[in-house]
């Protein structure tokens, strides 16, 4: 189980909004803090690692919860710079 310092709820938003909201929110964090992004957009499984690779932040982990029709994803991103 991953730990986070700050949570960002993006439930109900679909690509590219979770990434845009993540980009805005991570600017508020200190280097080394972990942001937990909660999303029901399955696209986050590919989009978040790609965004981390592009921006230089670290993808700490990804968790999935719930059933297929109500699946929730939790992406953990560590601010690197």
N, CA, C and O atoms as a CHARMM CRD file, in Angstrom:
* protein
*
  324
    1    1 UNK  N      0.84500  -1.18900   0.00000 PROA 1      0.00000
    2    1 UNK  CA     0.00000   0.00000   0.00000 PROA 1      0.00000
    3    1 UNK  C      0.88500   1.24400   0.00000 PROA 1      0.00000
    4    1 UNK  O      1.80800   1.37500   0.80300 PROA 1      0.00000
    5    2 UNK  N      0.58000   2.13400  -0.90600 PROA 2      0.00000
    6    2 UNK  CA     1.36000   3.35600  -1.05000 PROA 2      0.00000
    7    2 UNK  C      0.86800   4.43300  -0.07900 PROA 2      0.00000
    8    2 UNK  O     -0.30000   4.44300   0.30900 PROA 2      0.00000
    9    3 UNK  N      1.75300   5.31800   0.30200 PROA 3      0.00000
   10    3 UNK  CA     1.44700   6.43600   1.20100 PROA 3      0.00000
   11    3 UNK  C      1.46600   7.72800   0.40200 PROA 3      0.00000
   12    3 UNK  O      2.20900   7.85100  -0.57200 PROA 3      0.00000
   13    4 UNK  N      0.65300   8.68700   0.81200 PROA 4      0.00000
   14    4 UNK  CA     0.64500   9.97600   0.12500 PROA 4      0.00000
   15    4 UNK  C      0.60400  11.11400   1.13600 PROA 4      0.00000
   16    4 UNK  O      0.17900  10.94000   2.27800 PROA 4      0.00000
   17    5 UNK  N      1.05100  12.27100   0.69400 PROA 5      0.00000
   18    5 UNK  CA     1.00600  13.48400   1.51700 PROA 5      0.00000
   19    5 UNK  C     -0.23800  14.30600   1.20700 PROA 5      0.00000
   20    5 UNK  O     -0.80700  14.95300   2.08600 PROA 5      0.00000
   21    6 UNK  N     -0.65000  14.26900  -0.05800 PROA 6      0.00000
   22    6 UNK  CA    -1.78700  15.06000  -0.52800 PROA 6      0.00000
   23    6 UNK  C     -2.61800  14.20200  -1.47900 PROA 6      0.00000
   24    6 UNK  O     -2.07400  13.41200  -2.25000 PROA 6      0.00000
   25    7 UNK  N     -3.93700  14.36300  -1.41800 PROA 7      0.00000
   26    7 UNK  CA    -4.83600  13.62300  -2.31600 PROA 7      0.00000
   27    7 UNK  C     -5.50000  14.58900  -3.28200 PROA 7      0.00000
   28    7 UNK  O     -5.79900  15.73300  -2.93800 PROA 7      0.00000
   29    8 UNK  N     -5.72400  14.10400  -4.50200 PROA 8      0.00000
   30    8 UNK  CA    -6.41100  14.86900  -5.53400 PROA 8      0.00000
   31    8 UNK  C     -7.52500  13.99300  -6.10700 PROA 8      0.00000
   32    8 UNK  O     -7.25800  12.95200  -6.70700 PROA 8      0.00000
   33    9 UNK  N     -8.76100  14.41700  -5.91900 PROA 9      0.00000
   34    9 UNK  CA    -9.92000  13.66400  -6.39600 PROA 9      0.00000
   35    9 UNK  C    -10.27800  14.13900  -7.80100 PROA 9      0.00000
   36    9 UNK  O    -10.67800  15.28700  -7.99200 PROA 9      0.00000
   37   10 UNK  N    -10.13100  13.24700  -8.78200 PROA 10     0.00000
   38   10 UNK  CA   -10.50700  13.59100 -10.15900 PROA 10     0.00000
   39   10 UNK  C    -11.64500  12.69500 -10.64700 PROA 10     0.00000
   40   10 UNK  O    -11.84000  12.53200 -11.85100 PROA 10     0.00000
   41   11 UNK  N    -12.39300  12.11700  -9.71000 PROA 11     0.00000
   42   11 UNK  CA   -13.50200  11.23700 -10.08800 PROA 11     0.00000
   43   11 UNK  C    -14.50000  11.98800 -10.96100 PROA 11     0.00000
   44   11 UNK  O    -14.88100  13.11800 -10.65800 PROA 11     0.00000
   45   12 UNK  N    -14.91500  11.34800 -12.04200 PROA 12     0.00000
   46   12 UNK  CA   -15.88000  11.96000 -12.95100 PROA 12     0.00000
   47   12 UNK  C    -15.23800  12.72900 -14.09600 PROA 12     0.00000
   48   12 UNK  O    -15.92200  13.14800 -15.02900 PROA 12     0.00000
   49   13 UNK  N    -13.94000  12.91100 -14.02700 PROA 13     0.00000
   50   13 UNK  CA   -13.22600  13.62100 -15.10100 PROA 13     0.00000
   51   13 UNK  C    -12.49200  12.60100 -15.97800 PROA 13     0.00000
   52   13 UNK  O    -11.98400  11.59000 -15.49300 PROA 13     0.00000
   53   14 UNK  N    -12.45400  12.88900 -17.24600 PROA 14     0.00000
   54   14 UNK  CA   -11.78000  11.98800 -18.17600 PROA 14     0.00000
   55   14 UNK  C    -10.69200  12.72700 -18.92500 PROA 14     0.00000
   56   14 UNK  O    -10.65100  13.95700 -18.94100 PROA 14     0.00000
   57   15 UNK  N     -9.81100  11.95800 -19.54400 PROA 15     0.00000
   58   15 UNK  CA    -8.64200  12.47200 -20.22700 PROA 15     0.00000
   59   15 UNK  C     -8.99500  13.68700 -21.10200 PROA 15     0.00000
   60   15 UNK  O     -9.95300  13.63200 -21.87400 PROA 15     0.00000
   61   16 UNK  N     -8.25300  14.74500 -20.98800 PROA 16     0.00000
   62   16 UNK  CA    -6.98000  14.92600 -20.29400 PROA 16     0.00000
   63   16 UNK  C     -7.09900  15.58800 -18.92700 PROA 16     0.00000
   64   16 UNK  O     -6.07900  15.95800 -18.34500 PROA 16     0.00000
   65   17 UNK  N     -8.32100  15.75200 -18.39000 PROA 17     0.00000
   66   17 UNK  CA    -8.49500  16.51800 -17.15500 PROA 17     0.00000
   67   17 UNK  C     -7.71300  15.97900 -15.95300 PROA 17     0.00000
   68   17 UNK  O     -7.10700  16.78400 -15.24400 PROA 17     0.00000
   69   18 UNK  N     -7.68600  14.65200 -15.67600 PROA 18     0.00000
   70   18 UNK  CA    -6.88200  14.20800 -14.52600 PROA 18     0.00000
   71   18 UNK  C     -5.40900  14.61100 -14.63900 PROA 18     0.00000
   72   18 UNK  O     -4.78200  14.94300 -13.63300 PROA 18     0.00000
   73   19 UNK  N     -4.86500  14.58700 -15.83000 PROA 19     0.00000
   74   19 UNK  CA    -3.46100  14.97500 -16.00400 PROA 19     0.00000
   75   19 UNK  C     -3.30400  16.48700 -15.83300 PROA 19     0.00000
   76   19 UNK  O     -2.34300  16.94400 -15.21400 PROA 19     0.00000
   77   20 UNK  N     -4.22200  17.24600 -16.36700 PROA 20     0.00000
   78   20 UNK  CA    -4.16200  18.70900 -16.21700 PROA 20     0.00000
   79   20 UNK  C     -4.28300  19.08900 -14.74400 PROA 20     0.00000
   80   20 UNK  O     -3.55900  19.96100 -14.26300 PROA 20     0.00000
   81   21 UNK  N     -5.20000  18.43500 -14.02900 PROA 21     0.00000
   82   21 UNK  CA    -5.38700  18.71800 -12.60300 PROA 21     0.00000
   83   21 UNK  C     -4.16100  18.28900 -11.80300 PROA 21     0.00000
   84   21 UNK  O     -3.78200  18.95900 -10.84200 PROA 21     0.00000
   85   22 UNK  N     -3.54200  17.18000 -12.19300 PROA 22     0.00000
   86   22 UNK  CA    -2.31900  16.71200 -11.53000 PROA 22     0.00000
   87   22 UNK  C     -1.18600  17.71700 -11.73700 PROA 22     0.00000
   88   22 UNK  O     -0.46600  18.05700 -10.79800 PROA 22     0.00000
   89   23 UNK  N     -1.04000  18.18000 -12.95900 PROA 23     0.00000
   90   23 UNK  CA     0.01900  19.14100 -13.27300 PROA 23     0.00000
   91   23 UNK  C     -0.11700  20.40800 -12.44400 PROA 23     0.00000
   92   23 UNK  O      0.88000  20.95600 -11.97200 PROA 23     0.00000
   93   24 UNK  N     -1.32900  20.86600 -12.26700 PROA 24     0.00000
   94   24 UNK  CA    -1.58200  22.07400 -11.48200 PROA 24     0.00000
   95   24 UNK  C     -1.33900  21.81800  -9.98900 PROA 24     0.00000
   96   24 UNK  O     -0.71900  22.63600  -9.30900 PROA 24     0.00000
   97   25 UNK  N     -1.82800  20.68100  -9.48300 PROA 25     0.00000
   98   25 UNK  CA    -1.73600  20.39200  -8.04800 PROA 25     0.00000
   99   25 UNK  C     -0.30100  20.11500  -7.60400 PROA 25     0.00000
  100   25 UNK  O      0.09100  20.52100  -6.51000 PROA 25     0.00000
  101   26 UNK  N      0.48400  19.43500  -8.42900 PROA 26     0.00000
  102   26 UNK  CA     1.83000  19.05500  -7.99900 PROA 26     0.00000
  103   26 UNK  C      2.72900  20.28200  -7.82800 PROA 26     0.00000
  104   26 UNK  O      3.74000  20.22200  -7.12900 PROA 26     0.00000
  105   27 UNK  N      2.36200  21.37900  -8.46100 PROA 27     0.00000
  106   27 UNK  CA     3.11900  22.62000  -8.29100 PROA 27     0.00000
  107   27 UNK  C      3.00700  23.16400  -6.87300 PROA 27     0.00000
  108   27 UNK  O      3.85800  23.94200  -6.44200 PROA 27     0.00000
  109   28 UNK  N      1.97400  22.76600  -6.14500 PROA 28     0.00000
  110   28 UNK  CA     1.75800  23.21600  -4.76500 PROA 28     0.00000
  111   28 UNK  C      2.55900  22.38800  -3.76300 PROA 28     0.00000
  112   28 UNK  O      2.68300  22.78700  -2.60500 PROA 28     0.00000
  113   29 UNK  N      3.10100  21.25000  -4.17800 PROA 29     0.00000
  114   29 UNK  CA     3.81600  20.35300  -3.27400 PROA 29     0.00000
  115   29 UNK  C      5.29600  20.69800  -3.18700 PROA 29     0.00000
  116   29 UNK  O      5.85000  21.33400  -4.08400 PROA 29     0.00000
  117   30 UNK  N      5.93300  20.27000  -2.09000 PROA 30     0.00000
  118   30 UNK  CA     7.38000  20.38400  -1.94100 PROA 30     0.00000
  119   30 UNK  C      8.03800  19.17200  -2.59900 PROA 30     0.00000
  120   30 UNK  O      7.41900  18.11600  -2.73100 PROA 30     0.00000
  121   31 UNK  N      9.27400  19.33100  -3.00200 PROA 31     0.00000
  122   31 UNK  CA    10.02700  18.22300  -3.59700 PROA 31     0.00000
  123   31 UNK  C     10.06400  17.05800  -2.60100 PROA 31     0.00000
  124   31 UNK  O     10.36600  17.24300  -1.42300 PROA 31     0.00000
  125   32 UNK  N      9.75400  15.86900  -3.09200 PROA 32     0.00000
  126   32 UNK  CA     9.76000  14.67300  -2.25700 PROA 32     0.00000
  127   32 UNK  C      8.38700  14.27200  -1.74700 PROA 32     0.00000
  128   32 UNK  O      8.19700  13.13500  -1.31500 PROA 32     0.00000
  129   33 UNK  N      7.42600  15.18800  -1.79100 PROA 33     0.00000
  130   33 UNK  CA     6.08100  14.83700  -1.35500 PROA 33     0.00000
  131   33 UNK  C      5.39400  13.97600  -2.41500 PROA 33     0.00000
  132   33 UNK  O      5.71900  14.04400  -3.60000 PROA 33     0.00000
  133   34 UNK  N      4.44100  13.16600  -1.96100 PROA 34     0.00000
  134   34 UNK  CA     3.73100  12.25000  -2.85800 PROA 34     0.00000
  135   34 UNK  C      2.27400  12.69700  -2.99600 PROA 34     0.00000
  136   34 UNK  O      1.57700  12.93400  -2.01000 PROA 34     0.00000
  137   35 UNK  N      1.84800  12.80100  -4.23400 PROA 35     0.00000
  138   35 UNK  CA     0.47500  13.15500  -4.57300 PROA 35     0.00000
  139   35 UNK  C     -0.27700  11.88700  -4.96400 PROA 35     0.00000
  140   35 UNK  O      0.18200  11.12000  -5.81000 PROA 35     0.00000
  141   36 UNK  N     -1.42000  11.67600  -4.35100 PROA 36     0.00000
  142   36 UNK  CA    -2.29200  10.55700  -4.69700 PROA 36     0.00000
  143   36 UNK  C     -3.40900  11.09700  -5.57700 PROA 36     0.00000
  144   36 UNK  O     -4.18200  11.95400  -5.14900 PROA 36     0.00000
  145   37 UNK  N     -3.49800  10.60500  -6.78900 PROA 37     0.00000
  146   37 UNK  CA    -4.52500  11.04200  -7.73700 PROA 37     0.00000
  147   37 UNK  C     -5.56800   9.93700  -7.84000 PROA 37     0.00000
  148   37 UNK  O     -5.26600   8.82300  -8.26700 PROA 37     0.00000
  149   38 UNK  N     -6.79500  10.25600  -7.44700 PROA 38     0.00000
  150   38 UNK  CA    -7.89200   9.29100  -7.46700 PROA 38     0.00000
  151   38 UNK  C     -8.71200   9.54000  -8.72600 PROA 38     0.00000
  152   38 UNK  O     -9.17100  10.65700  -8.96600 PROA 38     0.00000
  153   39 UNK  N     -8.89400   8.49600  -9.52500 PROA 39     0.00000
  154   39 UNK  CA    -9.56500   8.66300 -10.81200 PROA 39     0.00000
  155   39 UNK  C    -10.40100   7.43300 -11.15400 PROA 39     0.00000
  156   39 UNK  O    -10.08200   6.31800 -10.74100 PROA 39     0.00000
  157   40 UNK  N    -11.47000   7.64700 -11.91200 PROA 40     0.00000
  158   40 UNK  CA   -12.22600   6.51900 -12.44700 PROA 40     0.00000
  159   40 UNK  C    -12.03300   6.42000 -13.96300 PROA 40     0.00000
  160   40 UNK  O    -12.76800   5.70300 -14.64200 PROA 40     0.00000
  161   41 UNK  N    -11.06000   7.13000 -14.47800 PROA 41     0.00000
  162   41 UNK  CA   -10.69800   7.08300 -15.89900 PROA 41     0.00000
  163   41 UNK  C     -9.58600   6.04900 -16.08600 PROA 41     0.00000
  164   41 UNK  O     -8.46100   6.24900 -15.62800 PROA 41     0.00000
  165   42 UNK  N     -9.91000   4.94500 -16.76000 PROA 42     0.00000
  166   42 UNK  CA    -8.92900   3.87100 -16.94800 PROA 42     0.00000
  167   42 UNK  C     -7.70300   4.34800 -17.72500 PROA 42     0.00000
  168   42 UNK  O     -6.63300   3.74700 -17.62800 PROA 42     0.00000
  169   43 UNK  N     -7.85400   5.40800 -18.48400 PROA 43     0.00000
  170   43 UNK  CA    -6.73800   5.95700 -19.24400 PROA 43     0.00000
  171   43 UNK  C     -5.58600   6.42400 -18.37800 PROA 43     0.00000
  172   43 UNK  O     -4.46800   6.60000 -18.86300 PROA 43     0.00000
  173   44 UNK  N     -5.85800   6.62500 -17.09600 PROA 44     0.00000
  174   44 UNK  CA    -4.80700   7.09300 -16.19900 PROA 44     0.00000
  175   44 UNK  C     -3.68500   6.05600 -16.07500 PROA 44     0.00000
  176   44 UNK  O     -2.55100   6.40500 -15.74700 PROA 44     0.00000
  177   45 UNK  N     -3.99900   4.78500 -16.33700 PROA 45     0.00000
  178   45 UNK  CA    -2.98300   3.72800 -16.23100 PROA 45     0.00000
  179   45 UNK  C     -1.84700   3.94900 -17.23000 PROA 45     0.00000
  180   45 UNK  O     -0.70200   3.59200 -16.95500 PROA 45     0.00000
  181   46 UNK  N     -2.15600   4.52800 -18.37600 PROA 46     0.00000
  182   46 UNK  CA    -1.11700   4.81600 -19.37200 PROA 46     0.00000
  183   46 UNK  C     -0.69700   6.28200 -19.32200 PROA 46     0.00000
  184   46 UNK  O      0.47800   6.60900 -19.48300 PROA 46     0.00000
  185   47 UNK  N     -1.66800   7.15300 -19.09700 PROA 47     0.00000
  186   47 UNK  CA    -1.38600   8.59700 -19.15000 PROA 47     0.00000
  187   47 UNK  C     -0.46500   9.07300 -18.02300 PROA 47     0.00000
  188   47 UNK  O      0.42900   9.88700 -18.25800 PROA 47     0.00000
  189   48 UNK  N     -0.67700   8.57200 -16.80300 PROA 48     0.00000
  190   48 UNK  CA     0.11600   9.07700 -15.67900 PROA 48     0.00000
  191   48 UNK  C      1.59400   8.67900 -15.78700 PROA 48     0.00000
  192   48 UNK  O      2.45600   9.53600 -15.59200 PROA 48     0.00000
  193   49 UNK  N      1.92400   7.41100 -16.09200 PROA 49     0.00000
  194   49 UNK  CA     3.35000   7.08400 -16.26800 PROA 49     0.00000
  195   49 UNK  C      4.00100   7.89700 -17.39700 PROA 49     0.00000
  196   49 UNK  O      5.15400   8.31400 -17.29100 PROA 49     0.00000
  197   50 UNK  N      3.23900   8.11100 -18.47800 PROA 50     0.00000
  198   50 UNK  CA     3.78000   8.89900 -19.59800 PROA 50     0.00000
  199   50 UNK  C      4.01700  10.34400 -19.17000 PROA 50     0.00000
  200   50 UNK  O      5.03700  10.93500 -19.52200 PROA 50     0.00000
  201   51 UNK  N      3.08800  10.91100 -18.41900 PROA 51     0.00000
  202   51 UNK  CA     3.24400  12.28400 -17.93100 PROA 51     0.00000
  203   51 UNK  C      4.44100  12.38900 -16.99100 PROA 51     0.00000
  204   51 UNK  O      5.20800  13.34900 -17.06000 PROA 51     0.00000
  205   52 UNK  N      4.59800  11.40200 -16.11500 PROA 52     0.00000
  206   52 UNK  CA     5.74000  11.40000 -15.18400 PROA 52     0.00000
  207   52 UNK  C      7.06200  11.33000 -15.95000 PROA 52     0.00000
  208   52 UNK  O      8.01800  12.03100 -15.61900 PROA 52     0.00000
  209   53 UNK  N      7.10700  10.49500 -16.95600 PROA 53     0.00000
  210   53 UNK  CA     8.33000  10.36900 -17.74200 PROA 53     0.00000
  211   53 UNK  C      8.63700  11.68600 -18.45300 PROA 53     0.00000
  212   53 UNK  O      9.79800  12.08700 -18.53500 PROA 53     0.00000
  213   54 UNK  N      7.63000  12.34600 -18.95500 PROA 54     0.00000
  214   54 UNK  CA     7.81500  13.60400 -19.67200 PROA 54     0.00000
  215   54 UNK  C      8.23500  14.73400 -18.74700 PROA 54     0.00000
  216   54 UNK  O      9.07600  15.55500 -19.11400 PROA 54     0.00000
  217   55 UNK  N      7.65700  14.78500 -17.54500 PROA 55     0.00000
  218   55 UNK  CA     7.90400  15.90500 -16.62800 PROA 55     0.00000
  219   55 UNK  C      9.04400  15.65800 -15.64200 PROA 55     0.00000
  220   55 UNK  O      9.52000  16.60000 -15.00900 PROA 55     0.00000
  221   56 UNK  N      9.49100  14.40100 -15.50300 PROA 56     0.00000
  222   56 UNK  CA    10.59300  14.10000 -14.59600 PROA 56     0.00000
  223   56 UNK  C     10.16300  13.73100 -13.19100 PROA 56     0.00000
  224   56 UNK  O     11.01300  13.49700 -12.33200 PROA 56     0.00000
  225   57 UNK  N      8.85800  13.67400 -12.93400 PROA 57     0.00000
  226   57 UNK  CA     8.38700  13.23500 -11.61900 PROA 57     0.00000
  227   57 UNK  C      8.40100  11.70700 -11.57900 PROA 57     0.00000
  228   57 UNK  O      8.48600  11.05200 -12.61800 PROA 57     0.00000
  229   58 UNK  N      8.31500  11.14400 -10.36900 PROA 58     0.00000
  230   58 UNK  CA     8.42500   9.69600 -10.21600 PROA 58     0.00000
  231   58 UNK  C      7.05800   9.06500  -9.97800 PROA 58     0.00000
  232   58 UNK  O      6.32500   9.46800  -9.07500 PROA 58     0.00000
  233   59 UNK  N      6.72700   8.08200 -10.79000 PROA 59     0.00000
  234   59 UNK  CA     5.51200   7.29500 -10.58600 PROA 59     0.00000
  235   59 UNK  C      5.82900   6.26800  -9.51700 PROA 59     0.00000
  236   59 UNK  O      6.59200   5.33300  -9.76100 PROA 59     0.00000
  237   60 UNK  N      5.25200   6.43200  -8.33500 PROA 60     0.00000
  238   60 UNK  CA     5.54200   5.55400  -7.20900 PROA 60     0.00000
  239   60 UNK  C      4.73300   4.26300  -7.29700 PROA 60     0.00000
  240   60 UNK  O      5.23000   3.19100  -6.95100 PROA 60     0.00000
  241   61 UNK  N      3.48700   4.36500  -7.75800 PROA 61     0.00000
  242   61 UNK  CA     2.66700   3.17100  -7.84900 PROA 61     0.00000
  243   61 UNK  C      1.28600   3.47600  -8.37400 PROA 61     0.00000
  244   61 UNK  O      0.88700   4.63200  -8.51100 PROA 61     0.00000
  245   62 UNK  N      0.56000   2.40200  -8.66600 PROA 62     0.00000
  246   62 UNK  CA    -0.81700   2.51500  -9.14700 PROA 62     0.00000
  247   62 UNK  C     -1.62100   1.38800  -8.51300 PROA 62     0.00000
  248   62 UNK  O     -1.23900   0.22000  -8.58300 PROA 62     0.00000
  249   63 UNK  N     -2.73100   1.75100  -7.90000 PROA 63     0.00000
  250   63 UNK  CA    -3.59900   0.76600  -7.27300 PROA 63     0.00000
  251   63 UNK  C     -4.96900   0.81400  -7.93100 PROA 63     0.00000
  252   63 UNK  O     -5.42000   1.87300  -8.36900 PROA 63     0.00000
  253   64 UNK  N     -5.63000  -0.33900  -7.99900 PROA 64     0.00000
  254   64 UNK  CA    -6.98600  -0.42000  -8.53700 PROA 64     0.00000
  255   64 UNK  C     -7.88900  -1.00000  -7.46900 PROA 64     0.00000
  256   64 UNK  O     -7.52200  -1.93700  -6.76100 PROA 64     0.00000
  257   65 UNK  N     -9.07400  -0.42800  -7.36500 PROA 65     0.00000
  258   65 UNK  CA   -10.06300  -0.91600  -6.39700 PROA 65     0.00000
  259   65 UNK  C    -11.41700  -1.00100  -7.06600 PROA 65     0.00000
  260   65 UNK  O    -11.67400  -0.28900  -8.03700 PROA 65     0.00000
  261   66 UNK  N    -12.28300  -1.85800  -6.56500 PROA 66     0.00000
  262   66 UNK  CA   -13.65900  -1.92700  -7.02600 PROA 66     0.00000
  263   66 UNK  C    -13.88800  -2.90300  -8.15700 PROA 66     0.00000
  264   66 UNK  O    -12.97400  -3.58000  -8.62800 PROA 66     0.00000
  265   67 UNK  N    -15.14200  -2.95200  -8.57600 PROA 67     0.00000
  266   67 UNK  CA   -15.58000  -3.83600  -9.65200 PROA 67     0.00000
  267   67 UNK  C    -15.36800  -3.16800 -11.00500 PROA 67     0.00000
  268   67 UNK  O    -15.03700  -1.98500 -11.07500 PROA 67     0.00000
  269   68 UNK  N    -15.55900  -3.92500 -12.06900 PROA 68     0.00000
  270   68 UNK  CA   -15.31200  -3.42100 -13.42200 PROA 68     0.00000
  271   68 UNK  C    -16.16400  -2.19300 -13.75400 PROA 68     0.00000
  272   68 UNK  O    -15.69600  -1.28800 -14.44500 PROA 68     0.00000
  273   69 UNK  N    -17.41900  -2.15500 -13.26500 PROA 69     0.00000
  274   69 UNK  CA   -18.28500  -1.01900 -13.59600 PROA 69     0.00000
  275   69 UNK  C    -18.08600   0.18000 -12.67700 PROA 69     0.00000
  276   69 UNK  O    -18.57200   1.27200 -12.97300 PROA 69     0.00000
  277   70 UNK  N    -17.38100  -0.01000 -11.57000 PROA 70     0.00000
  278   70 UNK  CA   -17.11500   1.09600 -10.64400 PROA 70     0.00000
  279   70 UNK  C    -15.66700   1.03500 -10.16500 PROA 70     0.00000
  280   70 UNK  O    -15.40300   1.10800  -8.96500 PROA 70     0.00000
  281   71 UNK  N    -14.74700   0.90400 -11.08700 PROA 71     0.00000
  282   71 UNK  CA   -13.33700   0.78300 -10.75900 PROA 71     0.00000
  283   71 UNK  C    -12.75300   2.16200 -10.45300 PROA 71     0.00000
  284   71 UNK  O    -13.04800   3.14500 -11.13300 PROA 71     0.00000
  285   72 UNK  N    -11.92000   2.20900  -9.41800 PROA 72     0.00000
  286   72 UNK  CA   -11.23500   3.43800  -9.03100 PROA 72     0.00000
  287   72 UNK  C     -9.73200   3.17300  -9.07200 PROA 72     0.00000
  288   72 UNK  O     -9.25500   2.14200  -8.59800 PROA 72     0.00000
  289   73 UNK  N     -9.00000   4.11900  -9.64400 PROA 73     0.00000
  290   73 UNK  CA    -7.55100   4.01400  -9.74900 PROA 73     0.00000
  291   73 UNK  C     -6.92000   5.05800  -8.83700 PROA 73     0.00000
  292   73 UNK  O     -7.40700   6.18300  -8.72700 PROA 73     0.00000
  293   74 UNK  N     -5.83400   4.66800  -8.19100 PROA 74     0.00000
  294   74 UNK  CA    -5.07900   5.58700  -7.35300 PROA 74     0.00000
  295   74 UNK  C     -3.64500   5.60600  -7.86400 PROA 74     0.00000
  296   74 UNK  O     -2.91700   4.61900  -7.75700 PROA 74     0.00000
  297   75 UNK  N     -3.25800   6.74100  -8.41800 PROA 75     0.00000
  298   75 UNK  CA    -1.89900   6.89900  -8.93300 PROA 75     0.00000
  299   75 UNK  C     -1.09900   7.71800  -7.92800 PROA 75     0.00000
  300   75 UNK  O     -1.57000   8.74900  -7.44800 PROA 75     0.00000
  301   76 UNK  N      0.10300   7.26300  -7.61100 PROA 76     0.00000
  302   76 UNK  CA     0.95700   7.93200  -6.63200 PROA 76     0.00000
  303   76 UNK  C      2.16500   8.51500  -7.35600 PROA 76     0.00000
  304   76 UNK  O      2.94800   7.79800  -7.98000 PROA 76     0.00000
  305   77 UNK  N      2.29300   9.83800  -7.25300 PROA 77     0.00000
  306   77 UNK  CA     3.34500  10.55900  -7.97000 PROA 77     0.00000
  307   77 UNK  C      4.19000  11.34000  -6.97300 PROA 77     0.00000
  308   77 UNK  O      3.66600  12.12700  -6.18500 PROA 77     0.00000
  309   78 UNK  N      5.50000  11.11800  -7.01400 PROA 78     0.00000
  310   78 UNK  CA     6.42100  11.82100  -6.12500 PROA 78     0.00000
  311   78 UNK  C      7.03100  13.00000  -6.87000 PROA 78     0.00000
  312   78 UNK  O      7.61400  12.83500  -7.94100 PROA 78     0.00000
  313   79 UNK  N      6.89100  14.19300  -6.29300 PROA 79     0.00000
  314   79 UNK  CA     7.44100  15.38700  -6.92800 PROA 79     0.00000
  315   79 UNK  C      8.96300  15.32100  -6.89100 PROA 79     0.00000
  316   79 UNK  O      9.56100  15.13000  -5.83200 PROA 79     0.00000
  317   80 UNK  N      9.57800  15.48000  -8.05100 PROA 80     0.00000
  318   80 UNK  CA    11.02600  15.33300  -8.16300 PROA 80     0.00000
  319   80 UNK  C     11.76300  16.65600  -8.28700 PROA 80     0.00000
  320   80 UNK  O     12.95900  16.72000  -8.00400 PROA 80     0.00000
  321   81 UNK  N     11.08400  17.69900  -8.69800 PROA 81     0.00000
  322   81 UNK  CA    11.79700  18.97200  -8.88000 PROA 81     0.00000
  323   81 UNK  C     10.87500  20.14300  -8.63300 PROA 81     0.00000
  324   81 UNK  O     11.29800  21.29500  -8.73900 PROA 81     0.00000
